[in-house]
Amino acid sequence: MTARKVERRVRNRRRQRQGSHVDPRPRPASFRRKCKGKRSADHAQRQRVVGVDHAADSGKSMRAHVPGDAHRGVDFGLSDWATFDNGKTIANSRFARNALPRMVHLQRQQARKKRGSFRHKRLGKQVARVHERIGNLRRERLHKVTSQLVASCAVIATE
Protein backbone atom coordinates (compact mmCIF):
# COMPACT_ATOMS: atom_id res chain seq x y z
CA MET A 1 0.00 0.00 0.00
CA THR A 2 1.41 3.38 -0.96
CA ALA A 3 1.84 6.28 1.44
CA ARG A 4 -0.82 8.25 -0.38
CA LYS A 5 -3.43 5.51 0.14
CA VAL A 6 -2.55 5.20 3.82
CA GLU A 7 -2.83 8.97 4.27
CA ARG A 8 -6.21 8.98 2.54
CA ARG A 9 -7.54 6.17 4.77
CA VAL A 10 -6.40 7.96 7.90
CA ARG A 11 -8.03 11.18 6.74
CA ASN A 12 -11.30 9.35 5.97
CA ARG A 13 -11.32 7.68 9.39
CA ARG A 14 -10.85 11.06 11.04
CA ARG A 15 -13.79 12.43 9.08
CA GLN A 16 -15.96 9.49 10.12
CA ARG A 17 -15.15 10.06 13.77
CA GLN A 18 -15.96 13.77 13.45
CA GLY A 19 -19.36 12.97 11.94
CA SER A 20 -18.89 14.68 8.57
CA HIS A 21 -18.67 11.42 6.68
CA VAL A 22 -19.84 11.58 3.07
CA ASP A 23 -22.10 8.65 2.27
CA PRO A 24 -20.54 6.67 -0.61
CA ARG A 25 -23.90 5.67 -2.10
CA PRO A 26 -24.39 7.45 -5.43
CA ARG A 27 -27.11 10.05 -5.78
CA PRO A 28 -28.96 10.37 -9.06
CA ALA A 29 -27.75 13.22 -11.22
CA SER A 30 -30.05 15.12 -13.52
CA PHE A 31 -28.95 16.43 -16.89
CA ARG A 32 -30.60 19.25 -18.80
CA ARG A 33 -30.13 20.56 -22.31
CA LYS A 34 -30.52 24.31 -22.58
CA CYS A 35 -31.27 26.46 -25.60
CA LYS A 36 -27.91 26.96 -27.33
CA GLY A 37 -26.85 23.35 -27.06
CA LYS A 38 -25.56 23.95 -23.54
CA ARG A 39 -25.92 21.13 -21.07
CA SER A 40 -25.97 21.30 -17.30
CA ALA A 41 -25.75 18.59 -14.66
CA ASP A 42 -27.00 18.72 -11.08
CA HIS A 43 -25.33 16.40 -8.62
CA ALA A 44 -25.68 16.16 -4.84
CA GLN A 45 -23.88 14.22 -2.14
CA ARG A 46 -25.30 12.81 1.06
CA GLN A 47 -23.73 14.03 4.27
CA ARG A 48 -24.29 13.12 7.87
CA VAL A 49 -25.44 16.10 9.92
CA VAL A 50 -23.21 16.71 12.91
CA GLY A 51 -24.87 16.89 16.33
CA VAL A 52 -28.30 15.54 15.31
CA ASP A 53 -29.72 12.33 16.75
CA HIS A 54 -31.33 10.31 14.02
CA ALA A 55 -34.96 9.28 14.53
CA ALA A 56 -34.21 5.58 14.28
CA ASP A 57 -31.54 5.84 16.98
CA SER A 58 -33.42 7.94 19.50
CA GLY A 59 -36.99 6.75 18.86
CA LYS A 60 -38.23 10.35 18.61
CA SER A 61 -39.77 12.02 15.59
CA MET A 62 -37.53 14.50 13.81
CA ARG A 63 -39.75 17.54 13.36
CA ALA A 64 -37.75 20.47 12.11
CA HIS A 65 -38.16 23.75 13.93
CA VAL A 66 -40.37 26.06 11.91
CA PRO A 67 -40.40 29.73 12.91
CA GLY A 68 -44.00 30.26 11.81
CA ASP A 69 -46.71 28.16 13.39
CA ALA A 70 -49.53 29.07 11.03
CA HIS A 71 -51.76 26.43 9.47
CA ARG A 72 -52.53 27.45 5.91
CA GLY A 73 -54.77 26.07 3.17
CA VAL A 74 -53.84 26.88 -0.45
CA ASP A 75 -55.79 26.57 -3.68
CA PHE A 76 -53.77 26.95 -6.89
CA GLY A 77 -55.62 28.40 -9.87
CA LEU A 78 -55.27 30.04 -13.27
CA SER A 79 -56.33 33.66 -12.74
CA ASP A 80 -54.54 33.88 -9.37
CA TRP A 81 -51.44 31.79 -8.75
CA ALA A 82 -52.56 30.89 -5.23
CA THR A 83 -55.55 31.69 -3.01
CA PHE A 84 -55.21 31.12 0.74
CA ASP A 85 -57.92 30.13 3.18
CA ASN A 86 -57.89 33.61 4.74
CA GLY A 87 -58.75 35.24 1.37
CA LYS A 88 -55.26 36.51 0.51
CA THR A 89 -54.17 35.88 -3.08
CA ILE A 90 -50.88 35.83 -4.94
CA ALA A 91 -51.15 37.24 -8.45
CA ASN A 92 -50.18 35.12 -11.42
CA SER A 93 -47.03 36.54 -13.04
CA ARG A 94 -47.43 36.80 -16.80
CA PHE A 95 -43.85 36.32 -17.96
CA ALA A 96 -44.84 34.98 -21.39
CA ARG A 97 -47.19 37.92 -21.98
CA ASN A 98 -44.39 40.40 -21.29
CA ALA A 99 -42.01 38.63 -23.70
CA LEU A 100 -44.65 38.08 -26.38
CA PRO A 101 -43.88 41.13 -28.58
CA ARG A 102 -40.21 40.18 -28.90
CA MET A 103 -41.09 36.53 -29.52
CA VAL A 104 -43.60 37.46 -32.24
CA HIS A 105 -41.05 39.71 -33.93
CA LEU A 106 -38.32 37.05 -33.92
CA GLN A 107 -40.63 34.28 -35.13
CA ARG A 108 -41.91 36.44 -38.00
CA GLN A 109 -38.36 37.24 -39.02
CA GLN A 110 -37.49 33.53 -38.86
CA ALA A 111 -40.51 32.61 -41.01
CA ARG A 112 -39.26 34.95 -43.73
CA LYS A 113 -35.84 33.28 -43.92
CA LYS A 114 -35.05 30.22 -45.99
CA ARG A 115 -35.10 27.01 -43.96
CA GLY A 116 -31.64 25.64 -43.20
CA SER A 117 -29.91 28.98 -43.78
CA PHE A 118 -27.53 30.50 -41.25
CA ARG A 119 -29.90 33.39 -40.49
CA HIS A 120 -32.87 31.02 -39.94
CA LYS A 121 -30.79 29.03 -37.43
CA ARG A 122 -29.56 32.18 -35.71
CA LEU A 123 -33.12 33.47 -35.25
CA GLY A 124 -34.15 30.03 -33.98
CA LYS A 125 -31.48 30.28 -31.28
CA GLN A 126 -32.72 33.76 -30.32
CA VAL A 127 -36.30 32.45 -29.99
CA ALA A 128 -35.02 29.57 -27.87
CA ARG A 129 -33.20 32.08 -25.63
CA VAL A 130 -36.44 34.00 -25.06
CA HIS A 131 -38.22 30.75 -24.13
CA GLU A 132 -35.36 29.84 -21.78
CA ARG A 133 -35.55 33.23 -20.08
CA ILE A 134 -39.30 32.81 -19.51
CA GLY A 135 -38.69 29.39 -17.98
CA ASN A 136 -35.94 30.74 -15.73
CA LEU A 137 -38.16 33.59 -14.50
CA ARG A 138 -41.02 31.18 -13.74
CA ARG A 139 -38.71 28.80 -11.90
CA GLU A 140 -37.19 31.63 -9.84
CA ARG A 141 -40.61 33.02 -8.93
CA LEU A 142 -41.85 29.57 -7.88
CA HIS A 143 -38.77 29.01 -5.72
CA LYS A 144 -39.04 32.40 -3.99
CA VAL A 145 -42.77 32.14 -3.23
CA THR A 146 -42.69 28.54 -2.03
CA SER A 147 -39.60 29.16 0.13
CA GLN A 148 -41.34 32.10 1.78
CA LEU A 149 -44.49 30.00 2.29
CA VAL A 150 -42.57 27.11 3.85
CA ALA A 151 -40.65 29.47 6.15
CA SER A 152 -43.81 31.07 7.48
CA CYS A 153 -46.11 28.04 7.86
CA ALA A 154 -45.89 24.87 9.89
CA VAL A 155 -48.67 23.03 8.05
CA ILE A 156 -49.67 23.63 4.42
CA ALA A 157 -52.72 21.92 2.90
CA THR A 158 -53.44 22.09 -0.82
CA GLU A 159 -56.75 21.58 -2.56
MIVOFI-212322 format. One record per residue (C-alpha): x, y, z; residue number from 1. Coordinates in nm, 3 decimals, padded with zeros to 5 digits, always signed. Each point is the difference from the previous one (the first is absolute). Example, Ala and Ser with C-alpha at 12.3 -4.5 7.8 and 13.67 -1.06 7.14 Angstrom:
REM residues 2
+01.230; -00.450; +00.780; 1 $
+00.137; +00.344; -00.066; 2 $
This chain:
REM residues 159
+00.000; +00.000; +00.000; 1 $
+00.141; +00.338; -00.096; 2 $
+00.043; +00.290; +00.240; 3 $
-00.266; +00.197; -00.182; 4 $
-00.261; -00.274; +00.052; 5 $
+00.088; -00.031; +00.368; 6 $
-00.028; +00.377; +00.045; 7 $
-00.338; +00.001; -00.173; 8 $
-00.133; -00.281; +00.223; 9 $
+00.114; +00.179; +00.313; 10 $
-00.163; +00.322; -00.116; 11 $
-00.327; -00.183; -00.077; 12 $
-00.002; -00.167; +00.342; 13 $
+00.047; +00.338; +00.165; 14 $
-00.294; +00.137; -00.196; 15 $
-00.217; -00.294; +00.104; 16 $
+00.081; +00.057; +00.365; 17 $
-00.081; +00.371; -00.032; 18 $
-00.340; -00.080; -00.151; 19 $
+00.047; +00.171; -00.337; 20 $
+00.022; -00.326; -00.189; 21 $
-00.117; +00.016; -00.361; 22 $
-00.226; -00.293; -00.080; 23 $
+00.156; -00.198; -00.288; 24 $
-00.336; -00.100; -00.149; 25 $
-00.049; +00.178; -00.333; 26 $
-00.272; +00.260; -00.035; 27 $
-00.185; +00.032; -00.328; 28 $
+00.121; +00.285; -00.216; 29 $
-00.230; +00.190; -00.230; 30 $
+00.110; +00.131; -00.337; 31 $
-00.165; +00.282; -00.191; 32 $
+00.047; +00.131; -00.351; 33 $
-00.039; +00.375; -00.027; 34 $
-00.075; +00.215; -00.302; 35 $
+00.336; +00.050; -00.173; 36 $
+00.106; -00.361; +00.027; 37 $
+00.129; +00.060; +00.352; 38 $
-00.036; -00.282; +00.247; 39 $
-00.005; +00.017; +00.377; 40 $
+00.022; -00.271; +00.264; 41 $
-00.125; +00.013; +00.358; 42 $
+00.167; -00.232; +00.246; 43 $
-00.035; -00.024; +00.378; 44 $
+00.180; -00.194; +00.270; 45 $
-00.142; -00.141; +00.320; 46 $
+00.157; +00.122; +00.321; 47 $
-00.056; -00.091; +00.360; 48 $
-00.115; +00.298; +00.205; 49 $
+00.223; +00.061; +00.299; 50 $
-00.166; +00.018; +00.342; 51 $
-00.343; -00.135; -00.102; 52 $
-00.142; -00.321; +00.144; 53 $
-00.161; -00.202; -00.273; 54 $
-00.363; -00.103; +00.051; 55 $
+00.075; -00.370; -00.025; 56 $
+00.267; +00.026; +00.270; 57 $
-00.188; +00.210; +00.252; 58 $
-00.357; -00.119; -00.064; 59 $
-00.124; +00.360; -00.025; 60 $
-00.154; +00.167; -00.302; 61 $
+00.224; +00.248; -00.178; 62 $
-00.222; +00.304; -00.045; 63 $
+00.200; +00.293; -00.125; 64 $
-00.041; +00.328; +00.182; 65 $
-00.221; +00.231; -00.202; 66 $
-00.003; +00.367; +00.100; 67 $
-00.360; +00.053; -00.110; 68 $
-00.271; -00.210; +00.158; 69 $
-00.282; +00.091; -00.236; 70 $
-00.223; -00.264; -00.156; 71 $
-00.077; +00.102; -00.356; 72 $
-00.224; -00.138; -00.274; 73 $
+00.093; +00.081; -00.362; 74 $
-00.195; -00.031; -00.323; 75 $
+00.202; +00.038; -00.321; 76 $
-00.185; +00.145; -00.298; 77 $
+00.035; +00.164; -00.340; 78 $
-00.106; +00.362; +00.053; 79 $
+00.179; +00.022; +00.337; 80 $
+00.310; -00.209; +00.062; 81 $
-00.112; -00.090; +00.352; 82 $
-00.299; +00.080; +00.222; 83 $
+00.034; -00.057; +00.375; 84 $
-00.271; -00.099; +00.244; 85 $
+00.003; +00.348; +00.156; 86 $
-00.086; +00.163; -00.337; 87 $
+00.349; +00.127; -00.086; 88 $
+00.109; -00.063; -00.359; 89 $
+00.329; -00.005; -00.186; 90 $
-00.027; +00.141; -00.351; 91 $
+00.097; -00.212; -00.297; 92 $
+00.315; +00.142; -00.162; 93 $
-00.040; +00.026; -00.376; 94 $
+00.358; -00.048; -00.116; 95 $
-00.099; -00.134; -00.343; 96 $
-00.235; +00.294; -00.059; 97 $
+00.280; +00.248; +00.069; 98 $
+00.238; -00.177; -00.241; 99 $
-00.264; -00.055; -00.268; 100 $
+00.077; +00.305; -00.220; 101 $
+00.367; -00.095; -00.032; 102 $
-00.088; -00.365; -00.062; 103 $
-00.251; +00.093; -00.272; 104 $
+00.255; +00.225; -00.169; 105 $
+00.273; -00.266; +00.001; 106 $
-00.231; -00.277; -00.121; 107 $
-00.128; +00.216; -00.287; 108 $
+00.355; +00.080; -00.102; 109 $
+00.087; -00.371; +00.016; 110 $
-00.302; -00.092; -00.215; 111 $
+00.125; +00.234; -00.272; 112 $
+00.342; -00.167; -00.019; 113 $
+00.079; -00.306; -00.207; 114 $
-00.005; -00.321; +00.203; 115 $
+00.346; -00.137; +00.076; 116 $
+00.173; +00.334; -00.058; 117 $
+00.238; +00.152; +00.253; 118 $
-00.237; +00.289; +00.076; 119 $
-00.297; -00.237; +00.055; 120 $
+00.208; -00.199; +00.251; 121 $
+00.123; +00.315; +00.172; 122 $
-00.356; +00.129; +00.046; 123 $
-00.103; -00.344; +00.127; 124 $
+00.267; +00.025; +00.270; 125 $
-00.124; +00.348; +00.096; 126 $
-00.358; -00.131; +00.033; 127 $
+00.128; -00.288; +00.212; 128 $
+00.182; +00.251; +00.224; 129 $
-00.324; +00.192; +00.057; 130 $
-00.178; -00.325; +00.093; 131 $
+00.286; -00.091; +00.235; 132 $
-00.019; +00.339; +00.170; 133 $
-00.375; -00.042; +00.057; 134 $
+00.061; -00.342; +00.153; 135 $
+00.275; +00.135; +00.225; 136 $
-00.222; +00.285; +00.123; 137 $
-00.286; -00.241; +00.076; 138 $
+00.231; -00.238; +00.184; 139 $
+00.152; +00.283; +00.206; 140 $
-00.342; +00.139; +00.091; 141 $
-00.124; -00.345; +00.105; 142 $
+00.308; -00.056; +00.216; 143 $
-00.027; +00.339; +00.173; 144 $
-00.373; -00.026; +00.076; 145 $
+00.008; -00.360; +00.120; 146 $
+00.309; +00.062; +00.216; 147 $
-00.174; +00.294; +00.165; 148 $
-00.315; -00.210; +00.051; 149 $
+00.192; -00.289; +00.156; 150 $
+00.192; +00.236; +00.230; 151 $
-00.316; +00.160; +00.133; 152 $
-00.230; -00.303; +00.038; 153 $
+00.022; -00.317; +00.203; 154 $
-00.278; -00.184; -00.184; 155 $
-00.100; +00.060; -00.363; 156 $
-00.305; -00.171; -00.152; 157 $
-00.072; +00.017; -00.372; 158 $
-00.331; -00.051; -00.174; 159 $
